Amino acid sequence: MISRNCKLFDDFEISATRNVTDDFIHYIEAFCDFGTSTKKSYIHVGKEPIPVFTNEFWTSKQRAAHSLHEISYRACFKPQLPHFFIDKLTIEGDVVFDPFMGRGTTLLEGVLCGRNVVGCDVNPLSKIITEPRLNPPYIKLIEERINNISLDWKEEIPDELLVFYHENTLRELCALRDYFKIKGPKTDIVDKWIRMIATNRLTGHSPGFFSVYTLPPNQAVTVKRQEMINLKRNQIPEYRDVKKIIIKKSKSLLSDVNKKDIEMFNKYGVKAKIIIGSSDNVEGIRANSVSLVVTSPPFLNIVDYSTDNWLRCWFNSIDNDSIPIWMFKKIEEWKDAMTRAFIKMHDLLKTNGFVAFEVGEVRNGKVKLEDYVIPAAEAAGLVPILVLINDQEFTKTSNCWGVDNLQKGTNTNRIILLQKK
């Protein structure tokens, strides 16, 4: 049975008279909400030994994530991760920043928690799939708008995409694509919502997507690869009603929205700031204004975001090849880029502000990114406070940190907590 009475601080609150860093460390040391005790060890990577805390800090046993998070994007973390740090290290009204925004998980969780949020990503698709969910329109307005858009497309269609779509579905998508192209900067929040849903529903492996069965919805295969899938599965694209799918997905995303959420959208979502640009050269954010950064960077060349998103870029009339996404093959190049990003984070953070930086291991565990992240952060003036490993199968944790007293782990969240002193 899971104990509910063993936390050091039942109500973890921040005040000017308390040492947030020490209190947070004590909190995770005593944490046992899900039936396991925190294990402590040390790694020796930076200037000083760094404590490593391993436990199940967030879990599937918790409340499910808000329905608004259910947008597919490659290599995104679960909402429970940013929620943990936002809830424990900030108070309402604080500024939370994600310099590698992706699908906007940190920003959305920040708004739902009553924080001001700022996000940055070099990929314009990130803004397209994030912005509408920070202040979503009512379903009635969505239904009215989509039903008033003509999807009767009589012009030429890109025949190569017929491996994904029934001809009539493709014509509807071409009409919707043209609608957004003509509207351009005049799109309002309802248009942006519809565009987000359509972008998210382009390909997948169920009737809830516009396409025939293909790979998971967070990436698009090539035309040639889809031809092979169709042949192997003996399938041809069936007609999918674009408007019906958009309305159905909209209802699903909005299903958890309640009165409090609406208050947060109106108070904080409307003020959210999203910047399209490089994380090491963020503009438009006041220095010394950010209380917390929660982010996960691109891990070397593991995920090819450009190739994965080619179809989404086509739909949104974006030149996929022009997006300067970081794809580093050499670890030293990656470390240099992270150092530049950390320098910018240091500039934006308040004194005593935090960075929760998720890292992974790459090249089959031969490269452990913490070995490079911690020196890069220290070079930028940030101080490593601790490493937190969230492991839902506690007994399989983590030689991934060079710790000898635990069994080798499998799939965990590993976060380095840094601070501006």
C-alpha positions as CSV (number, residue, x, y, z in Angstrom):
1,M,0.0,0.0,0.0
2,I,1.3,3.5,-0.9
3,S,1.8,5.7,2.1
4,R,0.4,9.2,1.9
5,N,1.9,10.6,5.1
6,C,5.6,10.4,4.7
7,K,6.4,13.7,2.9
8,L,8.6,16.2,4.8
9,F,6.5,19.1,3.5
10,D,2.9,18.3,2.9
11,D,2.4,21.7,1.4
12,F,5.6,22.8,-0.3
13,E,5.4,26.6,-0.4
14,I,7.9,29.2,-1.4
15,S,8.4,32.4,0.7
16,A,11.0,35.1,1.0
17,T,12.1,33.8,4.4
18,R,12.9,30.3,3.3
19,N,15.8,28.8,1.5
20,V,14.1,27.2,-1.5
21,T,17.1,25.2,-2.6
22,D,17.6,23.5,0.8
23,D,13.9,22.9,1.3
24,F,13.6,21.3,-2.2
25,I,16.6,19.0,-1.4
26,H,15.0,18.0,1.9
27,Y,11.7,17.5,0.1
28,I,13.0,15.0,-2.4
29,E,15.2,13.3,0.1
30,A,12.1,12.5,2.2
31,F,9.8,11.9,-0.8
32,C,7.9,8.6,-0.8
33,D,4.5,9.4,-2.2
34,F,4.5,6.3,-4.4
35,G,5.7,3.7,-2.0
36,T,9.5,3.9,-2.5
37,S,12.2,5.9,-0.6
38,T,14.6,8.2,-2.3
39,K,18.1,6.8,-2.9
40,K,21.0,9.2,-2.7
41,S,24.4,8.8,-4.3
42,Y,27.0,11.1,-5.9
43,I,28.6,11.7,-9.3
44,H,31.9,13.4,-9.9
45,V,31.7,15.4,-13.1
46,G,31.9,19.0,-12.3
47,K,33.9,21.1,-9.9
48,E,32.3,19.5,-6.8
49,P,30.6,16.1,-6.2
50,I,26.9,16.4,-7.2
51,P,24.2,14.5,-5.3
52,V,22.0,12.2,-7.3
53,F,18.5,11.4,-6.0
54,T,16.6,8.5,-7.5
55,N,12.9,7.7,-6.9
56,E,9.5,7.7,-8.6
57,F,8.8,11.4,-8.3
58,W,6.0,11.4,-10.9
59,T,4.2,8.4,-12.1
60,S,1.3,6.9,-14.0
61,K,-0.4,6.5,-10.6
62,Q,-0.8,10.3,-10.5
63,R,-3.6,12.2,-12.1
64,A,-3.6,11.9,-15.9
65,A,-2.1,14.8,-17.8
66,H,-4.5,17.5,-19.0
67,S,-6.2,16.6,-22.3
68,L,-4.8,19.7,-24.0
69,H,-1.3,18.1,-23.9
70,E,-2.4,15.3,-26.3
71,I,-0.6,16.7,-29.4
72,S,2.0,14.4,-31.0
73,Y,5.5,15.7,-31.4
74,R,8.8,13.8,-31.6
75,A,10.9,13.4,-28.4
76,C,8.7,15.3,-26.1
77,F,8.6,14.8,-22.3
78,K,5.5,14.0,-20.2
79,P,3.7,17.0,-18.6
80,Q,4.4,15.5,-15.1
81,L,8.0,16.5,-15.5
82,P,7.7,20.3,-15.9
83,H,4.8,20.2,-13.5
84,F,7.0,18.8,-10.7
85,F,9.5,21.6,-11.0
86,I,7.0,24.4,-11.7
87,D,4.9,23.4,-8.7
88,K,7.9,23.1,-6.3
89,L,10.2,25.9,-7.4
90,T,7.9,28.8,-8.5
91,I,4.9,30.6,-7.3
92,E,1.9,32.0,-9.2
93,G,2.9,34.8,-11.6
94,D,6.6,33.7,-11.9
95,V,8.1,33.5,-15.4
96,V,8.8,30.0,-16.7
97,F,10.9,29.6,-19.8
98,D,11.6,26.8,-22.3
99,P,14.3,27.5,-24.8
100,F,13.7,24.3,-26.7
101,M,9.9,24.5,-26.7
102,G,9.0,21.6,-29.0
103,R,5.2,20.9,-28.6
104,G,5.0,23.4,-25.8
105,T,4.6,21.0,-22.8
106,T,6.4,23.3,-20.4
107,L,4.4,26.4,-21.5
108,L,1.0,24.7,-21.3
109,E,1.7,23.3,-17.9
110,G,3.0,26.6,-16.8
111,V,-0.2,28.4,-17.8
112,L,-2.4,25.7,-16.2
113,C,-0.4,26.3,-13.0
114,G,-0.8,30.1,-13.1
115,R,2.6,31.1,-14.4
116,N,3.7,33.6,-17.0
117,V,5.4,31.6,-19.8
118,V,7.9,32.2,-22.5
119,G,9.0,29.7,-25.2
120,C,11.6,29.6,-27.9
121,D,12.1,27.2,-30.8
122,V,13.9,27.5,-34.1
123,N,11.1,25.5,-35.8
124,P,8.0,27.6,-36.7
125,L,5.9,24.4,-36.4
126,S,6.5,24.6,-32.7
127,K,4.5,27.9,-32.4
128,I,1.8,26.5,-34.7
129,I,1.1,23.5,-32.4
130,T,1.7,25.4,-29.1
131,E,0.1,28.8,-29.2
132,P,-3.6,27.9,-29.7
133,R,-3.6,25.6,-26.7
134,L,-2.5,28.4,-24.3
135,N,-5.8,30.2,-24.8
136,P,-8.1,27.8,-26.7
137,P,-11.4,28.9,-28.3
138,Y,-14.7,27.4,-27.4
139,I,-15.8,24.4,-29.4
140,K,-18.9,26.2,-30.8
141,L,-16.7,28.8,-32.4
142,I,-14.4,26.0,-33.9
143,E,-17.4,24.2,-35.3
144,E,-18.9,27.3,-36.8
145,R,-15.6,28.3,-38.4
146,I,-14.6,24.9,-39.9
147,N,-18.1,24.4,-41.3
148,N,-17.9,27.8,-43.0
149,I,-14.6,27.0,-44.8
150,S,-15.1,25.7,-48.3
151,L,-13.0,22.6,-48.9
152,D,-14.1,22.2,-52.5
153,W,-10.7,22.1,-54.2
154,K,-10.7,22.1,-58.0
155,E,-7.1,22.8,-58.7
156,E,-4.2,20.4,-59.2
157,I,-3.3,18.2,-56.3
158,P,0.2,16.8,-55.4
159,D,-0.3,13.3,-56.8
160,E,2.7,11.9,-54.8
161,L,0.7,12.4,-51.6
162,L,-2.0,9.9,-52.8
163,V,0.0,7.2,-51.1
164,F,-1.2,8.8,-47.8
165,Y,-4.6,10.1,-48.7
166,H,-7.8,9.3,-50.6
167,E,-8.1,11.8,-53.5
168,N,-11.1,13.5,-51.9
169,T,-9.3,13.8,-48.6
170,L,-6.3,15.3,-50.3
171,R,-8.4,17.8,-52.1
172,E,-9.9,18.9,-48.8
173,L,-6.4,19.3,-47.3
174,C,-5.2,21.3,-50.3
175,A,-8.2,23.6,-49.9
176,L,-7.6,24.0,-46.1
177,R,-3.9,24.6,-46.8
178,D,-4.8,27.3,-49.3
179,Y,-7.2,28.9,-46.9
180,F,-4.4,29.4,-44.3
181,K,-1.9,30.5,-47.0
182,I,-4.3,33.3,-48.2
183,K,-5.2,34.4,-44.6
184,G,-1.5,34.6,-43.6
185,P,-1.0,36.9,-40.6
186,K,-4.8,37.6,-40.5
187,T,-5.5,34.3,-38.9
188,D,-7.3,34.6,-35.5
189,I,-7.2,32.2,-32.6
190,V,-10.0,30.0,-34.1
191,D,-8.1,29.7,-37.4
192,K,-4.9,28.9,-35.5
193,W,-6.6,26.2,-33.6
194,I,-8.0,24.6,-36.7
195,R,-4.6,24.7,-38.3
196,M,-3.0,23.1,-35.3
197,I,-5.5,20.3,-35.3
198,A,-5.1,19.7,-39.0
199,T,-1.3,19.7,-38.7
200,N,-1.5,17.2,-35.9
201,R,-3.9,14.9,-37.8
202,L,-1.9,14.6,-41.1
203,T,-0.6,11.1,-40.6
204,G,-1.1,8.3,-38.1
205,H,-2.3,4.8,-37.6
206,S,-6.0,5.1,-36.8
207,P,-9.2,6.4,-38.5
208,G,-8.7,9.6,-36.3
209,F,-6.1,10.7,-38.8
210,F,-6.5,11.9,-42.4
211,S,-4.1,9.3,-43.8
212,V,-4.1,5.6,-44.4
213,Y,-2.2,3.5,-41.8
214,T,1.3,4.8,-41.4
215,L,4.0,5.2,-38.7
216,P,3.2,7.1,-35.4
217,P,1.8,10.6,-35.8
218,N,4.9,12.3,-34.5
219,Q,6.8,11.7,-37.7
220,A,6.1,11.3,-41.4
221,V,7.7,8.7,-43.6
222,T,8.9,9.3,-47.1
223,V,6.6,8.7,-50.1
224,K,8.7,5.7,-51.1
225,R,8.5,4.2,-47.6
226,Q,4.7,4.7,-47.5
227,E,4.4,2.9,-50.8
228,M,6.2,-0.1,-49.2
229,I,3.9,0.1,-46.1
230,N,0.8,0.1,-48.4
231,L,2.1,-2.8,-50.4
232,K,2.9,-4.9,-47.3
233,R,-0.4,-4.2,-45.7
234,N,-2.3,-4.5,-48.9
235,Q,-4.0,-1.2,-48.2
236,I,-5.2,1.8,-50.2
237,P,-6.2,5.2,-48.6
238,E,-9.9,5.5,-47.7
239,Y,-11.8,8.7,-47.6
240,R,-11.5,10.6,-44.3
241,D,-13.7,13.6,-43.6
242,V,-11.4,16.4,-42.7
243,K,-14.0,18.6,-41.0
244,K,-15.3,15.7,-38.9
245,I,-11.9,14.7,-37.8
246,I,-10.9,18.2,-36.8
247,I,-14.1,18.7,-34.7
248,K,-13.7,15.3,-33.0
249,K,-10.1,15.9,-32.1
250,S,-11.0,19.4,-30.9
251,K,-13.6,18.0,-28.5
252,S,-11.1,15.5,-27.2
253,L,-8.4,18.2,-26.5
254,L,-10.9,20.5,-24.8
255,S,-12.5,17.7,-22.7
256,D,-10.7,18.5,-19.5
257,V,-11.0,22.3,-19.7
258,N,-12.8,23.7,-16.6
259,K,-13.6,27.1,-15.1
260,K,-10.2,27.4,-13.4
261,D,-8.4,26.6,-16.6
262,I,-10.3,29.3,-18.4
263,E,-9.3,31.8,-15.7
264,M,-5.6,30.8,-16.2
265,F,-5.9,31.1,-20.0
266,N,-7.4,34.6,-19.6
267,K,-4.8,35.7,-17.1
268,Y,-1.6,34.0,-18.3
269,G,-2.3,32.3,-21.6
270,V,-3.1,35.5,-23.4
271,K,0.2,37.0,-22.3
272,A,2.3,34.0,-23.3
273,K,5.3,34.9,-25.5
274,I,6.6,32.6,-28.2
275,I,9.8,33.4,-30.0
276,I,11.0,31.7,-33.2
277,G,14.7,31.6,-33.1
278,S,17.8,30.0,-31.7
279,S,18.0,29.2,-28.0
280,D,21.5,30.8,-27.8
281,N,20.3,34.1,-29.3
282,V,16.9,34.7,-27.7
283,E,15.6,38.2,-28.2
284,G,12.6,40.0,-26.6
285,I,12.9,38.7,-23.0
286,R,14.1,41.0,-20.2
287,A,17.3,40.0,-18.5
288,N,17.0,38.7,-14.9
289,S,13.2,38.1,-15.3
290,V,12.9,34.2,-15.5
291,S,12.4,32.2,-12.3
292,L,12.6,28.7,-13.8
293,V,13.8,27.1,-17.1
294,V,12.4,23.6,-17.8
295,T,13.7,22.1,-21.0
296,S,15.0,19.2,-23.0
297,P,17.5,19.9,-25.7
298,P,18.1,18.1,-29.0
299,F,20.3,15.1,-28.3
300,L,23.0,15.1,-31.0
301,N,21.7,13.6,-34.2
302,I,19.3,11.0,-32.7
303,V,16.0,12.7,-33.9
304,D,15.9,14.1,-37.4
305,Y,13.2,16.8,-36.9
306,S,13.5,18.1,-40.4
307,T,12.8,14.7,-42.1
308,D,10.1,13.9,-39.6
309,N,8.2,17.1,-40.2
310,W,8.4,17.4,-44.0
311,L,4.6,16.8,-44.5
312,R,3.7,19.2,-41.7
313,C,5.9,21.8,-43.3
314,W,4.2,21.2,-46.7
315,F,0.8,21.7,-45.2
316,N,1.9,25.0,-43.5
317,S,3.7,26.3,-46.5
318,I,7.1,26.2,-44.7
319,D,10.4,25.6,-46.5
320,N,11.5,22.6,-44.5
321,D,15.2,22.9,-45.7
322,S,15.4,26.5,-44.5
323,I,14.9,25.7,-40.8
324,P,18.3,25.9,-39.0
325,I,17.6,23.0,-36.6
326,W,20.6,21.9,-34.6
327,M,21.9,18.5,-35.7
328,F,25.3,17.8,-34.2
329,K,27.3,14.6,-34.9
330,K,30.2,15.5,-32.8
331,I,29.7,15.7,-29.0
332,E,32.1,18.7,-28.6
333,E,30.0,20.7,-31.1
334,W,26.9,19.8,-29.1
335,K,28.6,20.8,-25.9
336,D,29.6,24.2,-27.4
337,A,26.0,24.8,-28.5
338,M,24.7,24.0,-25.0
339,T,27.3,26.3,-23.4
340,R,26.0,29.1,-25.6
341,A,22.4,28.3,-24.6
342,F,23.3,28.2,-20.9
343,I,25.0,31.6,-21.2
344,K,21.7,33.0,-22.5
345,M,19.7,31.2,-19.8
346,H,22.0,32.7,-17.2
347,D,21.4,36.2,-18.6
348,L,17.6,35.7,-18.4
349,L,17.4,34.1,-15.0
350,K,16.8,35.9,-11.8
351,T,19.4,35.5,-9.1
352,N,18.7,32.1,-7.4
353,G,16.6,31.1,-10.4
354,F,16.7,27.5,-11.6
355,V,17.2,25.4,-14.7
356,A,15.7,21.9,-14.8
357,F,17.6,20.4,-17.8
358,E,16.6,16.9,-18.9
359,V,19.4,14.9,-20.4
360,G,19.7,11.4,-22.0
361,E,22.3,9.0,-23.0
362,V,23.1,8.5,-26.6
363,R,24.9,6.0,-28.9
364,N,23.7,3.0,-26.9
365,G,24.8,4.4,-23.6
366,K,28.4,5.1,-24.7
367,V,27.9,8.8,-24.4
368,K,26.4,10.2,-21.2
369,L,25.3,13.8,-21.8
370,E,25.7,14.8,-18.2
371,D,29.4,14.5,-18.6
372,Y,29.2,17.4,-21.0
373,V,26.2,19.3,-19.7
374,I,27.6,19.9,-16.3
375,P,30.9,21.4,-17.4
376,A,29.0,23.5,-20.1
377,A,26.7,24.8,-17.4
378,E,29.5,25.7,-15.1
379,A,31.3,27.5,-17.9
380,A,28.2,29.6,-18.3
381,G,28.2,30.5,-14.6
382,L,25.4,28.1,-13.5
383,V,25.9,26.0,-10.4
384,P,24.9,22.3,-10.5
385,I,22.6,21.6,-7.4
386,L,21.6,18.0,-7.9
387,V,20.6,15.4,-10.3
388,L,17.1,13.9,-10.1
389,I,16.3,10.6,-11.7
390,N,12.7,9.7,-12.0
391,D,12.4,5.9,-12.4
392,Q,9.1,4.2,-12.4
393,E,10.8,0.8,-11.9
394,F,13.0,1.8,-9.0
395,T,15.1,-1.4,-8.8
396,K,16.3,-0.9,-12.4
397,T,17.8,2.5,-12.0
398,S,21.1,3.7,-12.9
399,N,24.6,3.0,-13.7
400,C,23.8,5.6,-16.3
401,W,25.2,8.1,-13.8
402,G,28.2,6.0,-12.9
403,V,26.6,5.0,-9.6
404,D,27.6,1.6,-8.4
405,N,25.0,0.8,-5.8
406,L,22.0,0.4,-8.1
407,Q,21.2,-2.0,-10.9
408,K,21.6,-0.8,-14.4
409,G,18.6,1.2,-15.6
410,T,16.5,1.2,-18.6
411,N,14.3,4.1,-19.5
412,T,14.3,7.0,-17.0
413,N,13.9,10.8,-16.9
414,R,17.2,12.3,-15.8
415,I,17.2,16.0,-14.9
416,I,20.1,18.2,-13.9
417,L,19.0,21.0,-11.6
418,L,21.1,24.1,-12.0
419,Q,20.9,27.5,-10.3
420,K,22.1,31.1,-10.9
421,K,23.8,32.2,-7.8
